[in-house]
């Protein structure tokens, strides 16, 4: 179980108004909105850091499009069925 910790942050009043409007539009509390915002930011940061590495490795094995991924998945499944 993850323990929640209360923090204090300082933001410009205009930014807080935007956060509150966005949270209200999504029927979320301010806290839940900011938690989700942080989760998405961290996930994007990880994606941006590793995407070039993964893309290069994919190119090395002949994956350049989503169709290539589908084709390889079908090939692997066919090979496993034969075993």
PDB file of N, CA, C and O in Angstrom:
ATOM      1  N   UNK A   1       0.842  -1.188   0.000  1.00  0.00           N
ATOM      2  CA  UNK A   1       0.000   0.000   0.000  1.00  0.00           C
ATOM      3  C   UNK A   1       0.883   1.246   0.000  1.00  0.00           C
ATOM      4  O   UNK A   1       1.845   1.344   0.762  1.00  0.00           O
ATOM      5  N   UNK A   2       0.540   2.182  -0.861  1.00  0.00           N
ATOM      6  CA  UNK A   2       1.298   3.421  -0.949  1.00  0.00           C
ATOM      7  C   UNK A   2       0.770   4.414   0.087  1.00  0.00           C
ATOM      8  O   UNK A   2      -0.438   4.623   0.203  1.00  0.00           O
ATOM      9  N   UNK A   3       1.682   5.016   0.829  1.00  0.00           N
ATOM     10  CA  UNK A   3       1.317   6.000   1.841  1.00  0.00           C
ATOM     11  C   UNK A   3       1.284   7.374   1.201  1.00  0.00           C
ATOM     12  O   UNK A   3       2.214   7.755   0.491  1.00  0.00           O
ATOM     13  N   UNK A   4       0.225   8.115   1.445  1.00  0.00           N
ATOM     14  CA  UNK A   4       0.125   9.484   0.925  1.00  0.00           C
ATOM     15  C   UNK A   4       0.788  10.452   1.892  1.00  0.00           C
ATOM     16  O   UNK A   4       0.705  10.299   3.111  1.00  0.00           O
ATOM     17  N   UNK A   5       1.442  11.443   1.324  1.00  0.00           N
ATOM     18  CA  UNK A   5       2.124  12.469   2.110  1.00  0.00           C
ATOM     19  C   UNK A   5       1.629  13.822   1.645  1.00  0.00           C
ATOM     20  O   UNK A   5       1.546  14.080   0.444  1.00  0.00           O
ATOM     21  N   UNK A   6       1.308  14.668   2.571  1.00  0.00           N
ATOM     22  CA  UNK A   6       0.844  16.010   2.242  1.00  0.00           C
ATOM     23  C   UNK A   6       2.053  16.896   1.955  1.00  0.00           C
ATOM     24  O   UNK A   6       3.043  16.867   2.687  1.00  0.00           O
ATOM     25  N   UNK A   7       1.963  17.682   0.885  1.00  0.00           N
ATOM     26  CA  UNK A   7       3.029  18.623   0.540  1.00  0.00           C
ATOM     27  C   UNK A   7       2.414  19.994   0.323  1.00  0.00           C
ATOM     28  O   UNK A   7       1.210  20.124   0.105  1.00  0.00           O
ATOM     29  N   UNK A   8       3.239  20.993   0.385  1.00  0.00           N
ATOM     30  CA  UNK A   8       2.816  22.356   0.070  1.00  0.00           C
ATOM     31  C   UNK A   8       3.606  22.823  -1.137  1.00  0.00           C
ATOM     32  O   UNK A   8       4.823  22.651  -1.194  1.00  0.00           O
ATOM     33  N   UNK A   9       2.918  23.413  -2.099  1.00  0.00           N
ATOM     34  CA  UNK A   9       3.593  23.997  -3.252  1.00  0.00           C
ATOM     35  C   UNK A   9       3.068  25.408  -3.451  1.00  0.00           C
ATOM     36  O   UNK A   9       1.983  25.760  -2.990  1.00  0.00           O
ATOM     37  N   UNK A  10       3.853  26.196  -4.140  1.00  0.00           N
ATOM     38  CA  UNK A  10       3.456  27.567  -4.448  1.00  0.00           C
ATOM     39  C   UNK A  10       3.339  27.698  -5.955  1.00  0.00           C
ATOM     40  O   UNK A  10       4.271  27.370  -6.690  1.00  0.00           O
ATOM     41  N   UNK A  11       2.191  28.178  -6.412  1.00  0.00           N
ATOM     42  CA  UNK A  11       1.975  28.404  -7.843  1.00  0.00           C
ATOM     43  C   UNK A  11       1.325  29.774  -8.008  1.00  0.00           C
ATOM     44  O   UNK A  11       0.654  30.268  -7.102  1.00  0.00           O
ATOM     45  N   UNK A  12       1.531  30.376  -9.167  1.00  0.00           N
ATOM     46  CA  UNK A  12       0.837  31.644  -9.424  1.00  0.00           C
ATOM     47  C   UNK A  12      -0.675  31.438  -9.394  1.00  0.00           C
ATOM     48  O   UNK A  12      -1.168  30.373  -9.768  1.00  0.00           O
ATOM     49  N   UNK A  13      -1.398  32.440  -8.957  1.00  0.00           N
ATOM     50  CA  UNK A  13      -2.856  32.308  -8.820  1.00  0.00           C
ATOM     51  C   UNK A  13      -3.528  31.978 -10.149  1.00  0.00           C
ATOM     52  O   UNK A  13      -4.516  31.244 -10.173  1.00  0.00           O
ATOM     53  N   UNK A  14      -3.006  32.509 -11.253  1.00  0.00           N
ATOM     54  CA  UNK A  14      -3.596  32.211 -12.562  1.00  0.00           C
ATOM     55  C   UNK A  14      -3.456  30.727 -12.905  1.00  0.00           C
ATOM     56  O   UNK A  14      -4.366  30.121 -13.470  1.00  0.00           O
ATOM     57  N   UNK A  15      -2.302  30.153 -12.556  1.00  0.00           N
ATOM     58  CA  UNK A  15      -2.091  28.730 -12.807  1.00  0.00           C
ATOM     59  C   UNK A  15      -3.024  27.891 -11.938  1.00  0.00           C
ATOM     60  O   UNK A  15      -3.584  26.900 -12.408  1.00  0.00           O
ATOM     61  N   UNK A  16      -3.192  28.275 -10.694  1.00  0.00           N
ATOM     62  CA  UNK A  16      -4.103  27.550  -9.815  1.00  0.00           C
ATOM     63  C   UNK A  16      -5.532  27.596 -10.351  1.00  0.00           C
ATOM     64  O   UNK A  16      -6.254  26.601 -10.281  1.00  0.00           O
ATOM     65  N   UNK A  17      -5.933  28.726 -10.877  1.00  0.00           N
ATOM     66  CA  UNK A  17      -7.268  28.839 -11.470  1.00  0.00           C
ATOM     67  C   UNK A  17      -7.416  27.883 -12.655  1.00  0.00           C
ATOM     68  O   UNK A  17      -8.459  27.250 -12.817  1.00  0.00           O
ATOM     69  N   UNK A  18      -6.373  27.781 -13.483  1.00  0.00           N
ATOM     70  CA  UNK A  18      -6.412  26.859 -14.624  1.00  0.00           C
ATOM     71  C   UNK A  18      -6.476  25.411 -14.145  1.00  0.00           C
ATOM     72  O   UNK A  18      -7.221  24.602 -14.699  1.00  0.00           O
ATOM     73  N   UNK A  19      -5.699  25.089 -13.122  1.00  0.00           N
ATOM     74  CA  UNK A  19      -5.714  23.733 -12.562  1.00  0.00           C
ATOM     75  C   UNK A  19      -7.099  23.409 -12.024  1.00  0.00           C
ATOM     76  O   UNK A  19      -7.639  22.335 -12.290  1.00  0.00           O
ATOM     77  N   UNK A  20      -7.664  24.325 -11.278  1.00  0.00           N
ATOM     78  CA  UNK A  20      -8.991  24.087 -10.702  1.00  0.00           C
ATOM     79  C   UNK A  20     -10.064  23.918 -11.777  1.00  0.00           C
ATOM     80  O   UNK A  20     -10.941  23.063 -11.647  1.00  0.00           O
ATOM     81  N   UNK A  21     -10.000  24.724 -12.834  1.00  0.00           N
ATOM     82  CA  UNK A  21     -10.970  24.582 -13.931  1.00  0.00           C
ATOM     83  C   UNK A  21     -10.827  23.225 -14.616  1.00  0.00           C
ATOM     84  O   UNK A  21     -11.815  22.549 -14.902  1.00  0.00           O
ATOM     85  N   UNK A  22      -9.579  22.841 -14.872  1.00  0.00           N
ATOM     86  CA  UNK A  22      -9.340  21.559 -15.537  1.00  0.00           C
ATOM     87  C   UNK A  22      -9.774  20.397 -14.647  1.00  0.00           C
ATOM     88  O   UNK A  22     -10.373  19.438 -15.134  1.00  0.00           O
ATOM     89  N   UNK A  23      -9.483  20.472 -13.365  1.00  0.00           N
ATOM     90  CA  UNK A  23      -9.889  19.411 -12.431  1.00  0.00           C
ATOM     91  C   UNK A  23     -11.406  19.306 -12.374  1.00  0.00           C
ATOM     92  O   UNK A  23     -11.962  18.207 -12.384  1.00  0.00           O
ATOM     93  N   UNK A  24     -12.067  20.446 -12.313  1.00  0.00           N
ATOM     94  CA  UNK A  24     -13.527  20.451 -12.264  1.00  0.00           C
ATOM     95  C   UNK A  24     -14.115  19.855 -13.541  1.00  0.00           C
ATOM     96  O   UNK A  24     -15.080  19.093 -13.487  1.00  0.00           O
ATOM     97  N   UNK A  25     -13.539  20.199 -14.677  1.00  0.00           N
ATOM     98  CA  UNK A  25     -14.031  19.666 -15.954  1.00  0.00           C
ATOM     99  C   UNK A  25     -13.903  18.148 -16.019  1.00  0.00           C
ATOM    100  O   UNK A  25     -14.694  17.489 -16.694  1.00  0.00           O
ATOM    101  N   UNK A  26     -12.914  17.588 -15.324  1.00  0.00           N
ATOM    102  CA  UNK A  26     -12.704  16.144 -15.304  1.00  0.00           C
ATOM    103  C   UNK A  26     -13.340  15.486 -14.087  1.00  0.00           C
ATOM    104  O   UNK A  26     -13.172  14.285 -13.872  1.00  0.00           O
ATOM    105  N   UNK A  27     -14.065  16.260 -13.293  1.00  0.00           N
ATOM    106  CA  UNK A  27     -14.726  15.753 -12.080  1.00  0.00           C
ATOM    107  C   UNK A  27     -13.715  15.107 -11.137  1.00  0.00           C
ATOM    108  O   UNK A  27     -13.943  14.025 -10.596  1.00  0.00           O
ATOM    109  N   UNK A  28     -12.595  15.799 -10.957  1.00  0.00           N
ATOM    110  CA  UNK A  28     -11.536  15.329 -10.062  1.00  0.00           C
ATOM    111  C   UNK A  28     -11.264  16.384  -9.003  1.00  0.00           C
ATOM    112  O   UNK A  28     -11.569  17.564  -9.177  1.00  0.00           O
ATOM    113  N   UNK A  29     -10.692  15.932  -7.917  1.00  0.00           N
ATOM    114  CA  UNK A  29     -10.225  16.901  -6.928  1.00  0.00           C
ATOM    115  C   UNK A  29      -8.924  17.520  -7.446  1.00  0.00           C
ATOM    116  O   UNK A  29      -8.289  16.982  -8.353  1.00  0.00           O
ATOM    117  N   UNK A  30      -8.549  18.618  -6.879  1.00  0.00           N
ATOM    118  CA  UNK A  30      -7.292  19.255  -7.243  1.00  0.00           C
ATOM    119  C   UNK A  30      -6.130  18.280  -7.021  1.00  0.00           C
ATOM    120  O   UNK A  30      -5.233  18.168  -7.856  1.00  0.00           O
ATOM    121  N   UNK A  31      -6.160  17.585  -5.893  1.00  0.00           N
ATOM    122  CA  UNK A  31      -5.079  16.640  -5.584  1.00  0.00           C
ATOM    123  C   UNK A  31      -5.001  15.524  -6.606  1.00  0.00           C
ATOM    124  O   UNK A  31      -3.915  15.201  -7.087  1.00  0.00           O
ATOM    125  N   UNK A  32      -6.132  14.931  -6.943  1.00  0.00           N
ATOM    126  CA  UNK A  32      -6.122  13.840  -7.914  1.00  0.00           C
ATOM    127  C   UNK A  32      -5.669  14.340  -9.283  1.00  0.00           C
ATOM    128  O   UNK A  32      -4.932  13.647  -9.984  1.00  0.00           O
ATOM    129  N   UNK A  33      -6.098  15.520  -9.661  1.00  0.00           N
ATOM    130  CA  UNK A  33      -5.671  16.093 -10.933  1.00  0.00           C
ATOM    131  C   UNK A  33      -4.154  16.256 -10.965  1.00  0.00           C
ATOM    132  O   UNK A  33      -3.510  15.888 -11.947  1.00  0.00           O
ATOM    133  N   UNK A  34      -3.579  16.810  -9.890  1.00  0.00           N
ATOM    134  CA  UNK A  34      -2.135  17.023  -9.844  1.00  0.00           C
ATOM    135  C   UNK A  34      -1.370  15.702  -9.766  1.00  0.00           C
ATOM    136  O   UNK A  34      -0.287  15.589 -10.340  1.00  0.00           O
ATOM    137  N   UNK A  35      -1.913  14.697  -9.064  1.00  0.00           N
ATOM    138  CA  UNK A  35      -1.265  13.378  -9.038  1.00  0.00           C
ATOM    139  C   UNK A  35      -1.202  12.790 -10.436  1.00  0.00           C
ATOM    140  O   UNK A  35      -0.160  12.294 -10.864  1.00  0.00           O
ATOM    141  N   UNK A  36      -2.332  12.848 -11.154  1.00  0.00           N
ATOM    142  CA  UNK A  36      -2.368  12.306 -12.513  1.00  0.00           C
ATOM    143  C   UNK A  36      -1.445  13.087 -13.435  1.00  0.00           C
ATOM    144  O   UNK A  36      -0.788  12.497 -14.293  1.00  0.00           O
ATOM    145  N   UNK A  37      -1.386  14.382 -13.276  1.00  0.00           N
ATOM    146  CA  UNK A  37      -0.485  15.211 -14.066  1.00  0.00           C
ATOM    147  C   UNK A  37       0.970  14.786 -13.842  1.00  0.00           C
ATOM    148  O   UNK A  37       1.742  14.675 -14.794  1.00  0.00           O
ATOM    149  N   UNK A  38       1.336  14.550 -12.590  1.00  0.00           N
ATOM    150  CA  UNK A  38       2.700  14.116 -12.273  1.00  0.00           C
ATOM    151  C   UNK A  38       2.981  12.738 -12.864  1.00  0.00           C
ATOM    152  O   UNK A  38       4.059  12.512 -13.413  1.00  0.00           O
ATOM    153  N   UNK A  39       2.017  11.806 -12.760  1.00  0.00           N
ATOM    154  CA  UNK A  39       2.200  10.462 -13.331  1.00  0.00           C
ATOM    155  C   UNK A  39       2.439  10.546 -14.837  1.00  0.00           C
ATOM    156  O   UNK A  39       3.347   9.905 -15.367  1.00  0.00           O
ATOM    157  N   UNK A  40       1.627  11.334 -15.515  1.00  0.00           N
ATOM    158  CA  UNK A  40       1.766  11.466 -16.970  1.00  0.00           C
ATOM    159  C   UNK A  40       3.087  12.107 -17.350  1.00  0.00           C
ATOM    160  O   UNK A  40       3.722  11.692 -18.320  1.00  0.00           O
ATOM    161  N   UNK A  41       3.505  13.108 -16.602  1.00  0.00           N
ATOM    162  CA  UNK A  41       4.778  13.766 -16.880  1.00  0.00           C
ATOM    163  C   UNK A  41       5.924  12.777 -16.731  1.00  0.00           C
ATOM    164  O   UNK A  41       6.809  12.719 -17.585  1.00  0.00           O
ATOM    165  N   UNK A  42       5.916  12.007 -15.664  1.00  0.00           N
ATOM    166  CA  UNK A  42       6.987  11.042 -15.434  1.00  0.00           C
ATOM    167  C   UNK A  42       6.994   9.954 -16.503  1.00  0.00           C
ATOM    168  O   UNK A  42       8.061   9.541 -16.957  1.00  0.00           O
ATOM    169  N   UNK A  43       5.813   9.485 -16.910  1.00  0.00           N
ATOM    170  CA  UNK A  43       5.740   8.468 -17.962  1.00  0.00           C
ATOM    171  C   UNK A  43       6.264   9.033 -19.277  1.00  0.00           C
ATOM    172  O   UNK A  43       6.990   8.347 -19.996  1.00  0.00           O
ATOM    173  N   UNK A  44       5.911  10.259 -19.598  1.00  0.00           N
ATOM    174  CA  UNK A  44       6.395  10.893 -20.823  1.00  0.00           C
ATOM    175  C   UNK A  44       7.903  11.069 -20.776  1.00  0.00           C
ATOM    176  O   UNK A  44       8.583  10.874 -21.784  1.00  0.00           O
ATOM    177  N   UNK A  45       8.429  11.435 -19.619  1.00  0.00           N
ATOM    178  CA  UNK A  45       9.861  11.617 -19.458  1.00  0.00           C
ATOM    179  C   UNK A  45      10.594  10.297 -19.720  1.00  0.00           C
ATOM    180  O   UNK A  45      11.617  10.281 -20.405  1.00  0.00           O
ATOM    181  N   UNK A  46      10.082   9.212 -19.188  1.00  0.00           N
ATOM    182  CA  UNK A  46      10.687   7.894 -19.418  1.00  0.00           C
ATOM    183  C   UNK A  46      10.614   7.544 -20.900  1.00  0.00           C
ATOM    184  O   UNK A  46      11.596   7.086 -21.485  1.00  0.00           O
ATOM    185  N   UNK A  47       9.434   7.763 -21.510  1.00  0.00           N
ATOM    186  CA  UNK A  47       9.267   7.464 -22.937  1.00  0.00           C
ATOM    187  C   UNK A  47      10.265   8.263 -23.769  1.00  0.00           C
ATOM    188  O   UNK A  47      10.919   7.695 -24.644  1.00  0.00           O
ATOM    189  N   UNK A  48      10.396   9.552 -23.523  1.00  0.00           N
ATOM    190  CA  UNK A  48      11.297  10.391 -24.305  1.00  0.00           C
ATOM    191  C   UNK A  48      12.756   9.972 -24.132  1.00  0.00           C
ATOM    192  O   UNK A  48      13.555  10.099 -25.060  1.00  0.00           O
ATOM    193  N   UNK A  49      13.097   9.478 -22.955  1.00  0.00           N
ATOM    194  CA  UNK A  49      14.470   9.061 -22.695  1.00  0.00           C
ATOM    195  C   UNK A  49      14.808   7.758 -23.423  1.00  0.00           C
ATOM    196  O   UNK A  49      15.906   7.615 -23.960  1.00  0.00           O
ATOM    197  N   UNK A  50      13.864   6.806 -23.443  1.00  0.00           N
ATOM    198  CA  UNK A  50      14.165   5.489 -23.992  1.00  0.00           C
ATOM    199  C   UNK A  50      13.696   5.266 -25.423  1.00  0.00           C
ATOM    200  O   UNK A  50      14.150   4.323 -26.070  1.00  0.00           O
ATOM    201  N   UNK A  51      12.814   6.095 -25.929  1.00  0.00           N
ATOM    202  CA  UNK A  51      12.270   5.891 -27.270  1.00  0.00           C
ATOM    203  C   UNK A  51      13.347   5.831 -28.346  1.00  0.00           C
ATOM    204  O   UNK A  51      13.280   4.944 -29.197  1.00  0.00           O
ATOM    205  N   UNK A  52      14.337   6.723 -28.359  1.00  0.00           N
ATOM    206  CA  UNK A  52      15.366   6.623 -29.406  1.00  0.00           C
ATOM    207  C   UNK A  52      16.158   5.317 -29.341  1.00  0.00           C
ATOM    208  O   UNK A  52      16.520   4.762 -30.378  1.00  0.00           O
ATOM    209  N   UNK A  53      16.425   4.829 -28.143  1.00  0.00           N
ATOM    210  CA  UNK A  53      17.163   3.577 -27.975  1.00  0.00           C
ATOM    211  C   UNK A  53      16.347   2.410 -28.506  1.00  0.00           C
ATOM    212  O   UNK A  53      16.857   1.569 -29.246  1.00  0.00           O
ATOM    213  N   UNK A  54      15.080   2.363 -28.123  1.00  0.00           N
ATOM    214  CA  UNK A  54      14.196   1.287 -28.564  1.00  0.00           C
ATOM    215  C   UNK A  54      13.985   1.350 -30.076  1.00  0.00           C
ATOM    216  O   UNK A  54      13.968   0.317 -30.745  1.00  0.00           O
ATOM    217  N   UNK A  55      13.825   2.551 -30.610  1.00  0.00           N
ATOM    218  CA  UNK A  55      13.620   2.701 -32.052  1.00  0.00           C
ATOM    219  C   UNK A  55      14.829   2.187 -32.833  1.00  0.00           C
ATOM    220  O   UNK A  55      14.671   1.535 -33.865  1.00  0.00           O
ATOM    221  N   UNK A  56      16.021   2.475 -32.346  1.00  0.00           N
ATOM    222  CA  UNK A  56      17.230   2.001 -33.029  1.00  0.00           C
ATOM    223  C   UNK A  56      17.323   0.484 -32.977  1.00  0.00           C
ATOM    224  O   UNK A  56      17.673  -0.149 -33.973  1.00  0.00           O
ATOM    225  N   UNK A  57      17.020  -0.094 -31.845  1.00  0.00           N
ATOM    226  CA  UNK A  57      17.050  -1.564 -31.733  1.00  0.00           C
ATOM    227  C   UNK A  57      15.999  -2.192 -32.641  1.00  0.00           C
ATOM    228  O   UNK A  57      16.246  -3.232 -33.250  1.00  0.00           O
ATOM    229  N   UNK A  58      14.842  -1.571 -32.732  1.00  0.00           N
ATOM    230  CA  UNK A  58      13.784  -2.090 -33.607  1.00  0.00           C
ATOM    231  C   UNK A  58      14.236  -2.050 -35.065  1.00  0.00           C
ATOM    232  O   UNK A  58      14.022  -3.006 -35.810  1.00  0.00           O
ATOM    233  N   UNK A  59      14.858  -0.949 -35.471  1.00  0.00           N
ATOM    234  CA  UNK A  59      15.349  -0.846 -36.855  1.00  0.00           C
ATOM    235  C   UNK A  59      16.378  -1.933 -37.163  1.00  0.00           C
ATOM    236  O   UNK A  59      16.407  -2.482 -38.264  1.00  0.00           O
ATOM    237  N   UNK A  60      17.223  -2.234 -36.172  1.00  0.00           N
ATOM    238  CA  UNK A  60      18.258  -3.259 -36.372  1.00  0.00           C
ATOM    239  C   UNK A  60      17.659  -4.632 -36.657  1.00  0.00           C
ATOM    240  O   UNK A  60      18.268  -5.438 -37.361  1.00  0.00           O
ATOM    241  N   UNK A  61      16.470  -4.906 -36.116  1.00  0.00           N
ATOM    242  CA  UNK A  61      15.850  -6.218 -36.357  1.00  0.00           C
ATOM    243  C   UNK A  61      14.759  -6.134 -37.421  1.00  0.00           C
ATOM    244  O   UNK A  61      13.999  -7.084 -37.608  1.00  0.00           O
ATOM    245  N   UNK A  62      14.680  -5.014 -38.109  1.00  0.00           N
ATOM    246  CA  UNK A  62      13.766  -4.907 -39.238  1.00  0.00           C
ATOM    247  C   UNK A  62      12.370  -4.418 -38.920  1.00  0.00           C
ATOM    248  O   UNK A  62      11.447  -4.631 -39.706  1.00  0.00           O
ATOM    249  N   UNK A  63      12.198  -3.770 -37.790  1.00  0.00           N
ATOM    250  CA  UNK A  63      10.891  -3.219 -37.431  1.00  0.00           C
ATOM    251  C   UNK A  63      10.919  -1.727 -37.695  1.00  0.00           C
ATOM    252  O   UNK A  63      11.650  -0.978 -37.047  1.00  0.00           O
ATOM    253  N   UNK A  64      10.099  -1.303 -38.672  1.00  0.00           N
ATOM    254  CA  UNK A  64      10.036   0.125 -38.974  1.00  0.00           C
ATOM    255  C   UNK A  64       8.611   0.666 -38.930  1.00  0.00           C
ATOM    256  O   UNK A  64       8.406   1.875 -38.821  1.00  0.00           O
ATOM    257  N   UNK A  65       7.630  -0.222 -39.014  1.00  0.00           N
ATOM    258  CA  UNK A  65       6.233   0.219 -39.017  1.00  0.00           C
ATOM    259  C   UNK A  65       5.418  -0.660 -38.071  1.00  0.00           C
ATOM    260  O   UNK A  65       5.888  -1.701 -37.612  1.00  0.00           O
ATOM    261  N   UNK A  66       4.203  -0.228 -37.791  1.00  0.00           N
ATOM    262  CA  UNK A  66       3.308  -1.055 -36.976  1.00  0.00           C
ATOM    263  C   UNK A  66       2.973  -2.357 -37.691  1.00  0.00           C
ATOM    264  O   UNK A  66       2.748  -3.383 -37.051  1.00  0.00           O
ATOM    265  N   UNK A  67       2.941  -2.312 -39.012  1.00  0.00           N
ATOM    266  CA  UNK A  67       2.683  -3.531 -39.781  1.00  0.00           C
ATOM    267  C   UNK A  67       3.800  -4.547 -39.558  1.00  0.00           C
ATOM    268  O   UNK A  67       3.543  -5.750 -39.498  1.00  0.00           O
ATOM    269  N   UNK A  68       5.046  -4.067 -39.433  1.00  0.00           N
ATOM    270  CA  UNK A  68       6.159  -4.965 -39.133  1.00  0.00           C
ATOM    271  C   UNK A  68       5.955  -5.642 -37.783  1.00  0.00           C
ATOM    272  O   UNK A  68       6.221  -6.834 -37.635  1.00  0.00           O
ATOM    273  N   UNK A  69       5.489  -4.888 -36.810  1.00  0.00           N
ATOM    274  CA  UNK A  69       5.232  -5.454 -35.481  1.00  0.00           C
ATOM    275  C   UNK A  69       4.157  -6.529 -35.586  1.00  0.00           C
ATOM    276  O   UNK A  69       4.330  -7.626 -35.056  1.00  0.00           O
ATOM    277  N   UNK A  70       3.053  -6.231 -36.261  1.00  0.00           N
ATOM    278  CA  UNK A  70       1.982  -7.215 -36.437  1.00  0.00           C
ATOM    279  C   UNK A  70       2.498  -8.471 -37.131  1.00  0.00           C
ATOM    280  O   UNK A  70       2.190  -9.589 -36.718  1.00  0.00           O
ATOM    281  N   UNK A  71       3.286  -8.279 -38.186  1.00  0.00           N
ATOM    282  CA  UNK A  71       3.821  -9.417 -38.937  1.00  0.00           C
ATOM    283  C   UNK A  71       4.689 -10.292 -38.041  1.00  0.00           C
ATOM    284  O   UNK A  71       4.564 -11.517 -38.060  1.00  0.00           O
ATOM    285  N   UNK A  72       5.566  -9.670 -37.257  1.00  0.00           N
ATOM    286  CA  UNK A  72       6.437 -10.441 -36.379  1.00  0.00           C
ATOM    287  C   UNK A  72       5.659 -11.177 -35.293  1.00  0.00           C
ATOM    288  O   UNK A  72       5.997 -12.307 -34.942  1.00  0.00           O
ATOM    289  N   UNK A  73       4.632 -10.547 -34.767  1.00  0.00           N
ATOM    290  CA  UNK A  73       3.795 -11.204 -33.763  1.00  0.00           C
ATOM    291  C   UNK A  73       3.150 -12.452 -34.365  1.00  0.00           C
ATOM    292  O   UNK A  73       3.154 -13.516 -33.746  1.00  0.00           O
ATOM    293  N   UNK A  74       2.599 -12.323 -35.564  1.00  0.00           N
ATOM    294  CA  UNK A  74       1.961 -13.468 -36.221  1.00  0.00           C
ATOM    295  C   UNK A  74       2.979 -14.568 -36.506  1.00  0.00           C
ATOM    296  O   UNK A  74       2.675 -15.750 -36.343  1.00  0.00           O
ATOM    297  N   UNK A  75       4.177 -14.191 -36.927  1.00  0.00           N
ATOM    298  CA  UNK A  75       5.223 -15.182 -37.193  1.00  0.00           C
ATOM    299  C   UNK A  75       5.620 -15.922 -35.920  1.00  0.00           C
ATOM    300  O   UNK A  75       5.757 -17.146 -35.929  1.00  0.00           O
ATOM    301  N   UNK A  76       5.805 -15.186 -34.827  1.00  0.00           N
ATOM    302  CA  UNK A  76       6.167 -15.820 -33.561  1.00  0.00           C
ATOM    303  C   UNK A  76       5.077 -16.753 -33.064  1.00  0.00           C
ATOM    304  O   UNK A  76       5.363 -17.849 -32.582  1.00  0.00           O
ATOM    305  N   UNK A  77       3.822 -16.320 -33.179  1.00  0.00           N
ATOM    306  CA  UNK A  77       2.716 -17.186 -32.746  1.00  0.00           C
ATOM    307  C   UNK A  77       2.654 -18.451 -33.579  1.00  0.00           C
ATOM    308  O   UNK A  77       2.412 -19.537 -33.053  1.00  0.00           O
ATOM    309  N   UNK A  78       2.874 -18.310 -34.886  1.00  0.00           N
ATOM    310  CA  UNK A  78       2.863 -19.489 -35.758  1.00  0.00           C
ATOM    311  C   UNK A  78       3.985 -20.442 -35.367  1.00  0.00           C
ATOM    312  O   UNK A  78       3.779 -21.655 -35.337  1.00  0.00           O
ATOM    313  N   UNK A  79       5.172 -19.913 -35.065  1.00  0.00           N
ATOM    314  CA  UNK A  79       6.293 -20.758 -34.647  1.00  0.00           C
ATOM    315  C   UNK A  79       5.974 -21.491 -33.343  1.00  0.00           C
ATOM    316  O   UNK A  79       6.297 -22.670 -33.200  1.00  0.00           O
ATOM    317  N   UNK A  80       5.352 -20.811 -32.408  1.00  0.00           N
ATOM    318  CA  UNK A  80       5.018 -21.441 -31.109  1.00  0.00           C
ATOM    319  C   UNK A  80       3.965 -22.536 -31.274  1.00  0.00           C
ATOM    320  O   UNK A  80       3.996 -23.549 -30.574  1.00  0.00           O
ATOM    321  N   UNK A  81       3.037 -22.324 -32.204  1.00  0.00           N
ATOM    322  CA  UNK A  81       2.012 -23.358 -32.439  1.00  0.00           C
ATOM    323  C   UNK A  81       2.644 -24.635 -32.994  1.00  0.00           C
ATOM    324  O   UNK A  81       2.161 -25.735 -32.729  1.00  0.00           O
ATOM    325  N   UNK A  82       3.710 -24.488 -33.754  1.00  0.00           N
ATOM    326  CA  UNK A  82       4.399 -25.643 -34.337  1.00  0.00           C
ATOM    327  C   UNK A  82       5.137 -26.459 -33.280  1.00  0.00           C
ATOM    328  O   UNK A  82       5.349 -27.659 -33.456  1.00  0.00           O
ATOM    329  N   UNK A  83       5.525 -25.816 -32.189  1.00  0.00           N
ATOM    330  CA  UNK A  83       6.322 -26.490 -31.159  1.00  0.00           C
ATOM    331  C   UNK A  83       5.507 -27.405 -30.311  1.00  0.00           C
ATOM    332  O   UNK A  83       6.039 -28.042 -29.401  1.00  0.00           O
TER     333      UNK A  83
END
